[in-house]
Every structure is written in C-alpha cells, then in structure tokens.
Amino acid sequence: MAQRRPAAPAGGGAQAVGHASLRRANLALVLRHLREEGSCSRSDIADATGLHRATVSNLMAELLGRGLVREVGIEHIGAVGRPRRAVALDGSHVGVLGTEINVDYVAVYGTDLAGRVLVERRVGFDAMGMGPDRSLKELGRVAKEALDDLTASGAVPAGIGVAVPGLVDVARGAVSFAPNLGWRDLPLAERLQAEIGDGRAPVMVDNDANLAALAEFTGGVAAGTPDMVYLTGEVGVGGGIIVAGALLRGADGFSGEVGHMPVDPTGSRCGCGRVGCWETKVGLAALVSSATPERAYGLGPAPDPEERVAEIAQGLAAGDPRVMAAVAEVGRWLGLGGSILVNLFNPRAIVLGGYFAKLAERLIPPAQAELERLVIAGPAARCRFLASGLGFGAASRGAASMVVEQVINDPTAIGSAPIASTTNLAGR
Amino acid sequence: MAQRRPAAPAGGGAQAVGHASLRRANLALVLRHLREEGSCSRSDIADATGLHRATVSNLMAELLGRGLVREVGIEHIGAVGRPRRAVALDGSHVGVLGTEINVDYVAVYGTDLAGRVLVERRVGFDAMGMGPDRSLKELGRVAKEALDDLTASGAVPAGIGVAVPGLVDVARGAVSFAPNLGWRDLPLAERLQAEIGDGRAPVMVDNDANLAALAEFTGGVAAGTPDMVYLTGEVGVGGGIIVAGALLRGADGFSGEVGHMPVDPTGSRCGCGRVGCWETKVGLAALVSSATPERAYGLGPAPDPEERVAEIAQGLAAGDPRVMAAVAEVGRWLGLGGSILVNLFNPRAIVLGGYFAKLAERLIPPAQAELERLVIAGPAARCRFLASGLGFGAASRGAASMVVEQVINDPTAIGSAPIASTTNLAGR
C-alpha cells in the first residue's frame, strides 16, 4: 500500500507531545515500517527508525500483546552473520468495517487489518422514501450483521467507517447536509452507535467522494498517485482530492465540492438553487435531459439511475446522433471543469467514478481534448482522465481504509490484556 | 513560526532511507524542536523526540559544529532537581536571501536563520523592455550586492530563493512560462548561479504567489492558518494555496493557477487566448477598463499599475459612480471565484494581495456577500477575505522562508569544518 506522506514523527512538529502520544506515534512508526517492508528483525526496525533497540523491543512487546504483529521465526541473511528473529504485521485478529449509505443502497465491506476481505454486501434501499430514522435503522441492521460476520471470522472489529453522499463534519461524525438522502444536521456516528447498541467499535464518518478517492489511492486505477482527484458521477457530482499522498479535508471537512463550482452565469438552475453549477452540465440529470429528454428527471430524487445510464449506453451503441451529441457535450464540460481542477491542484490523474466510468469510452476523448486546450500550463501539466474500476464498492472500501489508517495511527485503541511494559512510558 | 504539518520522521514513511538521510532527518527533527521550544536541554530533546540520549548528544555536536545551535548556559528548573545545560537555535551565522523579479521591479529580502532582517531593497526595472538576458544580469547584480551585505553582517549565505510571476518547474529551478516577463523555458537557477559566479549559495525558484502565500502563512495577516489561499492582484491573478499547513505544489509545481479558471463561457478573451478566464473579471486590466475606460490597457505589459490603482482609489474617495460600480462588480466576481476555492479547498481565509489589498475596503464587502451566497456548505464553511499587510515584500519574504525551511530540512548542507562525529553514521 503506497502512502507518500510520512507518518507523524515521534515528537516532531509544532506541538509538544506527551509521553502517551509519543508512544502511540512510535508504535505507529513501527507498524508502518512493517507494512511497507514485510518481515523485519527488531534491529532492522531500530536502524530504520532511529529508535533505540531497547525501545523497539519494548514497543514490539506491546504490539505482540495486542495481536498486531507476530513472530515469523528465524531468518538467515547472506552466507555469514547471525540468524535473526523476524516479526511481521499480523492483522488477522483485527477487523475493520466500511459501509456506505447512498440514495438506493447500503453497502458493507469488511476486511482484516491485512486487507483480507471477510464481508462484502450491497442491499437495495430507498433512503428518501424511508427518511432518516428508518434509514439509520436499516444501516444499523446491515452493519450489525456484518460485524457479526467479522467476529465469526475471528477478527475483532476495531472500527466502522461510514461513507455518506453529502457534507460531513468529520470531527463530530455528523452529516451537515445530504440533499439526496434528505438529511440535515444528523449526528450520524452517535445515532449509528446507538442502533448497533453494544459499543463494540467506534464509528467514523466521511464524505463518499473523499472515501472513494482514498480507495482509488490505496488500491484502484490510480493507486499510489500522490496527486489525484476522484469524481463521483451521479445526479450529483462530488470530488475527493488527494494532495501529496493525503486526503485534502480543508478546515471543516467540506473540501472537494466540485459539483457546485459556478461555470456558467447564464446557465440553468441547479438543484441547490444556484445558477450554472458544474453539476447542471455534467450530472446525470443533465445528460439524461439532453440525451433522452423523454426520460428527463424532475426535481427530487432520480429514479433508476442505472437504467437511465444503460439506455444511454444502448443509444451510443446504436449510433443515435442525439445521444452521441449529448455525451460529447458532457465530455467537453467535464474537460472544462477538469481544467479548473488541474489549474488549481495540478494532479496527475482525474479518476471518473459512477456513471462517468460506465460511459468512459465516449466521455474521455472529448473531455481530455478540452482539458488540454484549457489548462494554462499546457502539456507540461500532464493529467489523464481515467475510468474507475472499483464501481459501487469504492466508497465502502475507502471507509474501511480510513479505519485501517486509524488503527495504524493509534494501535493503543486495539484492546488487549494489559501488558507489563505499559508502565514504561515513552518506549523506554 | 507555526508549522502544523510535522517534520519528516526519522525513517518513517514508505521509502527505505539510508543512514545519511536518516541522520539529516534527525538533525532536522532536533532543529525544529528547538525552533518551537526555544532553549532546551539535551535530555528534554531526547524525551520529546524519542531519540536515544547518546544520539541527541552526537547530533548536537554536529549542529554546534555547523553553528546552528549554541550553548545558552545552565538553567535551573523548579526548586529541586539537577541544573541542566541548555542549547538554543543559533541562526546568526547563517544568512538566507529571498529575491523577487517582477514586471517593474526586483526586490531582495535577506535575513539570518533566526529571522533578523539584514537586507531589504527594491529596485525599479523594466523586465519586458530588457528581455531575459539583461533582466538576469540585473537580478544577478542586485542579488550579488545583497549577498555581500549578508556576508558583511557575518551571515554566510546558505541559499537564494527567487520568486517569479509565472509557471515554475520547481525541481529544475526553471521558468516554464512567465508571460508578463516575456520568459519561456528559462533555466533560471542555473543562469542566475552563473551570473553570481562564485557558487556560494544554491538557487531555488518558485512561483511568486506560492511564496507570498508562504510569507502570509509564516508571518502575515493569516499567520499560522493551516488552510488558506493567497491571491496576487495585478493584471494577472495568481494563487498560492496552503493545505494542512504546507504549500500545495501539485505533481509538477503548477498548482494555484486561479487566474485562468473558466468562469464565463460568453465572457471576453483573456491575454492567454482563452475565453472568460477569472482574470478577465478581476484582473487589474478588467477593473481599469470599466472604472476608467480612458486608461484601458491594450495587450502587452501594463504601464504604471500603481498609478492606475491610485486613480481608482481617488475615484472611490470622490464617490464617482462609474468607479464605484466597477469596483463593486470586481468584488462580486472575486466572491464568485472565491466560492470555487472554498468549495474545493475549504480554507479559513482568502488573503488578498497586490491591488486587491489597496482597494480592500470597497472590494471585500461585495466579495464576502457573494462568497457566502455561492459556497455550497453555507456558513458552516467559515472563510473570510482578508487584506494582506505585506505589500510588495510578500514574495521576496516567502522566498527567504523557503530557504530557511531548506536549511532546517537539511542542515548538513551548511558548511563547517569536518567534525569527528560525522563518521558515526545514523546518529549512533
């Protein structure tokens, strides 16, 4: 798993750190090293991290106690030299659950810490019709089942990530506004915790596009690309932005709201009430109304988006000129909005999700041409549109990745019998 | 100096690090700690960084040898306990030079590592009339004088930062395109080094808006705000973006090109050849042509921008309705473009430089109102337009800050007599 941005250093940075947080940082440093390198000896780790060998041994005792690493036996390196006892990351006893709640489905994706998939499920669902209370009950029910499945596989759940299509206050775990779910000011983490009831795993919430971007970055078509943008393609269009190998969240967690960039002051009115938002040019409703106007959506939730996209794909395959022109026009606007993203972020890739991915073959050529015409740095700023291969699973996968990162950043949150060494603060 | 993003950790992150780079990372860790904390004992540093005490003593010997820290005598903490020998950052022997080359001036700003200002000068100049060769000669002459001044103050120059209004390939130190200087594909670092001749300090180049943003972040009106955007306000409009406490550079160093976001498909033609760029709405030429059309600029470089802005300020003071309407209109477009930045980055502040700062009192109210109307997260994404107080010095100050960061990140580049401990690799 590529992660360019380094882990928080042991005690570096602006703020003074206490001994407990220093120990957490050092545990994370060791875990990240094991994740990158595979098996290592304790002295390899000491050499690579600059930590004292006694400190590494002490940290390792805690990680062994928490079931996060395991001894992998004796290794012999080269013809001479002492054999060494190696350790490796062991995630098999720790489970993470990613979930996504969207307009017409709930998805779950559970793995162990090493990335082995233990649960993957998608359940149809009508969020708008159900309202927030019944939606939360349904999400709680599906999550509880998945947690039971994780537990049955021997992986104790360490956390639940939830992806939501809307503005999320990440610090509070609350949804500020999710127009397509009809949610406003919903303390989702708290409410879901209450639904699940047993408090076995903390809940973290983020925007679906942010989490899909994280999934693309950790294991998708742009895996390891430190500067990239992910675009959801639904009736609404959201963005998740990776900058220098980390998710850009902004001051309040409201970054990446690409759908409402004003790009045409004489354009049509958006569902948000403003005029000329990018979404009115490239969202699914815009495409449907020009490609297949007899199917055009009114206001409110969009029924059967997959069916609409399938019809458009059929129109393309049949060479229907109206459909072809409509798709090309969306492609050009995709390139125009993409040029704003490239002028501002200078990413290496813009990954297209949702319906964009399904029509990528016909959308990308006009989008790429328009992008190249409009980007001010010209060909020097090399950026390609790429179609996502993760499909509907992207956001729930990303939600699981978020929990994995959380576990690595604070391994002390993983339950274990108290071990003797925890009285030795700060790893010495 | 606030820096939220932590220093690179000792050996953490994805890539395996060699002993030399591990030692550099540990030296930087110690220097950053001293910069944040002021004076400390070696054992404080060991506690805070997790490094072994012997390692800290060894690193400290090197930093003392390079003149980057100094012993500050004995400190007594509390009523009991042993007295301790403290050390502190000592930047007085190390100089940094920031320079800016712009359309009509060259500026220099030289400090020691501790931030004491040793040189500050601005020299009038006609970049377009002179062409690249003579411009470089002039920049070289001014920089050489400033280096001599630094040296005369006892500060050995550690590096020269150059701010350029254009697209910069930071890794190569080359200017890809600077339309207002008439430069294209100019290997500036190499050429300036040759002008200066004696190789006494390496040259680093970056975009003027990026460096002004860095100056605002380290010591301006938005100092320490981890998520902020800086806008230059000239005939061209550039942006520098700070994300999570660090300058956003993008994959090729071409980020922050706000001036050419397409915001009006039926708008007027931009100097870049495209249509409806934000610059055609908020750049100085746009304002002059609607506020004082008899002064409107043609194509090519804009003469006397400061005079034009002064005339507009007079028109405002006199209550000239045409001028007032023109400024309000620019304010509204500033808010519209600002809403794109807030939707994407969710910054806490947008700092207005250049002519925007001079007319801030009349520009900010309509800009702020339009911003709040258009931002999709509404009042939850709190972002204020603020007027820069750094004036023309912002970019050269930021160029100096860039060199300071470089020195902290790699203290081994600072010359010193070889010291015994350098054979002990990796700090032990």
Contacts between the chains, C-beta under 8 A, distances in Angstrom:
chain1	res1	chain2	res2	distance
A	2	B	14	6.1
A	3	B	13	7.3
A	3	B	14	5.6
A	4	B	13	7.4
A	4	B	14	6.2
A	5	B	13	7.4
A	6	B	8	5.2
A	6	B	9	5.2
A	6	B	12	4.8
A	6	B	13	3.4
A	6	B	14	8.0
A	7	B	9	5.7
A	7	B	12	4.2
A	7	B	13	6.4
A	8	B	6	5.1
A	8	B	9	7.0
A	9	B	6	5.2
A	9	B	7	5.7
A	9	B	8	6.9
A	9	B	9	3.2
A	9	B	10	6.5
A	9	B	12	6.5
A	9	B	29	6.3
A	9	B	49	7.9
A	10	B	9	6.5
A	10	B	10	7.0
A	10	B	49	6.0
A	10	B	50	3.7
A	10	B	51	7.8
A	11	B	29	7.7
A	11	B	33	7.3
A	11	B	47	7.9
A	11	B	48	4.4
A	11	B	49	4.4
A	11	B	50	5.4
A	12	B	6	4.9
A	12	B	7	4.1
A	12	B	9	6.5
A	12	B	29	4.9
A	12	B	32	5.9
A	12	B	33	7.0
A	12	B	49	6.8
A	13	B	3	7.2
A	13	B	4	7.4
A	13	B	5	7.4
A	13	B	6	3.4
A	13	B	7	6.2
A	13	B	32	7.3
A	13	B	36	8.0
A	14	B	2	6.1
A	14	B	3	5.5
A	14	B	4	6.2
A	14	B	6	7.9
A	14	B	36	5.5
A	16	B	36	7.8
A	16	B	37	7.3
A	16	B	48	6.9
A	17	B	48	6.9
A	19	B	47	7.8
A	22	B	48	7.6
A	22	B	50	5.8
A	25	B	50	7.6
A	26	B	50	5.5
A	29	B	9	6.3
A	29	B	11	7.7
A	29	B	12	4.9
A	32	B	12	6.0
A	32	B	13	7.3
A	33	B	11	7.5
A	33	B	12	7.1
A	36	B	13	8.0
A	36	B	14	5.5
A	36	B	16	7.9
A	37	B	16	7.3
A	47	B	11	7.9
A	47	B	19	8.0
A	47	B	426	6.9
A	48	B	11	4.5
A	48	B	16	6.8
A	48	B	17	7.0
A	48	B	22	7.7
A	49	B	9	7.9
A	49	B	10	6.0
A	49	B	11	4.5
A	49	B	12	6.8
A	50	B	10	3.7
A	50	B	11	5.4
A	50	B	22	5.7
A	50	B	25	7.6
A	50	B	26	5.6
A	50	B	51	6.2
A	50	B	55	7.0
A	50	B	426	6.9
A	50	B	427	6.4
A	51	B	10	7.8
A	51	B	50	6.2
A	51	B	51	7.7
A	51	B	52	7.9
A	52	B	51	7.9
A	52	B	52	4.1
A	52	B	55	7.8
A	55	B	50	7.0
A	55	B	52	7.7
A	167	B	376	7.5
A	167	B	377	5.3
A	167	B	380	7.0
A	169	B	380	7.5
A	176	B	377	6.9
A	176	B	380	5.5
A	177	B	377	7.6
A	177	B	378	8.0
A	226	B	251	7.5
A	227	B	250	5.5
A	227	B	251	4.3
A	239	B	344	7.5
A	241	B	344	7.2
A	243	B	243	5.6
A	243	B	248	5.7
A	243	B	250	7.9
A	244	B	246	7.4
A	244	B	248	7.6
A	244	B	249	7.7
A	246	B	244	7.4
A	248	B	243	5.7
A	248	B	244	7.6
A	248	B	345	7.1
A	249	B	244	7.7
A	249	B	346	7.4
A	250	B	227	5.5
A	250	B	243	7.9
A	250	B	345	5.6
A	250	B	346	2.5
A	250	B	347	6.7
A	250	B	381	7.7
A	251	B	226	7.4
A	251	B	227	4.3
A	251	B	346	5.3
A	251	B	347	6.2
A	251	B	348	4.5
A	251	B	381	7.5
A	251	B	382	7.5
A	251	B	383	7.7
A	252	B	346	5.6
A	252	B	377	7.2
A	252	B	380	6.3
A	252	B	381	5.6
A	252	B	382	7.2
A	253	B	346	7.2
A	254	B	343	8.0
A	254	B	346	4.4
A	254	B	376	8.0
A	254	B	377	4.2
A	254	B	380	6.7
A	254	B	381	4.7
A	255	B	344	6.3
A	255	B	345	5.8
A	255	B	346	4.4
A	256	B	344	6.5
A	257	B	343	4.1
A	257	B	344	7.0
A	257	B	376	4.8
A	257	B	377	6.7
A	258	B	343	7.0
A	258	B	344	6.7
A	259	B	376	7.6
A	260	B	343	5.7
A	260	B	374	7.8
A	260	B	376	4.1
A	261	B	339	7.9
A	261	B	340	4.8
A	261	B	343	6.0
A	261	B	344	7.4
A	262	B	263	6.8
A	262	B	336	5.7
A	262	B	339	6.6
A	262	B	340	7.0
A	262	B	374	6.1
A	263	B	262	6.7
A	263	B	263	6.7
A	263	B	265	7.6
A	264	B	264	7.4
A	264	B	265	5.7
A	265	B	263	7.6
A	265	B	264	5.7
A	266	B	266	6.2
A	272	B	376	6.3
A	274	B	373	8.0
A	274	B	374	6.3
A	336	B	262	5.7
A	339	B	261	7.9
A	339	B	262	6.6
A	340	B	261	4.8
A	340	B	262	7.0
A	340	B	340	6.6
A	341	B	344	7.6
A	343	B	257	4.1
A	343	B	258	7.0
A	343	B	260	5.7
A	343	B	261	6.0
A	344	B	239	7.5
A	344	B	241	7.2
A	344	B	255	6.3
A	344	B	256	6.5
A	344	B	257	7.0
A	344	B	258	6.7
A	344	B	261	7.4
A	344	B	341	7.7
A	344	B	344	6.4
A	344	B	345	7.9
A	345	B	248	7.1
A	345	B	250	5.6
A	345	B	255	5.8
A	345	B	344	7.9
A	346	B	249	7.4
A	346	B	250	2.5
A	346	B	251	5.3
A	346	B	252	5.6
A	346	B	253	7.2
A	346	B	254	4.4
A	346	B	255	4.4
A	347	B	250	6.7
A	347	B	251	6.2
A	348	B	251	4.5
A	373	B	274	8.0
A	374	B	260	7.8
A	374	B	262	6.1
A	374	B	274	6.3
A	376	B	167	7.5
A	376	B	254	8.0
A	376	B	257	4.8
A	376	B	259	7.6
A	376	B	260	4.1
A	376	B	272	6.2
A	377	B	167	5.3
A	377	B	176	6.9
A	377	B	177	7.7
A	377	B	252	7.2
A	377	B	254	4.1
A	377	B	257	6.7
A	378	B	177	8.0
A	380	B	167	7.0
A	380	B	169	7.5
A	380	B	176	5.5
A	380	B	252	6.2
A	380	B	254	6.7
A	381	B	250	7.7
A	381	B	251	7.5
A	381	B	252	5.6
A	381	B	254	4.7
A	382	B	251	7.5
A	382	B	252	7.2
A	383	B	251	7.7
A	426	B	47	6.7
A	426	B	50	6.8
A	427	B	50	6.3
